[in-house]
Amino acid sequence: MGKDRQHQKTNVARLLDKASIPYELVAYEVDESDLAATHVAQQLGEDIKSVFKTIVLKGEYPGRNSAASNAAGHFVCVIPGDAEVDLKKAAKAAGAKKADLIPMKDLLPLTGYIRGGCCPIGMKKPFPTFFHSTALDFPEIYVSAGVRGMQLRIAPKALIDYVGADVTDLIAE
């Protein structure tokens, strides 16, 4: 099964091909009862600190007309797989008054991705994106390739530049 899956192109892979950005698709065995990044890192045999998860948040922005925009805007944080996003740091990075994780039921309609397959590339629409600063500590990092069971191995700078992300401190100490 693994070899066949490695040759399946995801939408994310097609977008990177079109942009001429080098990457590698790496298959892993999915455990529906354990979608945690720690499980993915274990399956890949990689350091959990180099396996990043993509989290979508909703921020409250001062000065927005609450009736028209619900005073909220979405943004994306990409953090090490063993870390938790610090909501205050994330809000500050996004210029929001405060931030919360979106409800899981909103992930697919908002991004086009399911839990365990969310990627900062190729969402239904572009959102402000922020990477935790440790991404740049590695020559290559892993992020979901847009489906469960497939990771993208890519140079962090190439990925950060491609999605137009900012790099900052996003995790809880």
Disulfide bonds with the S-S distance in Angstrom:
none
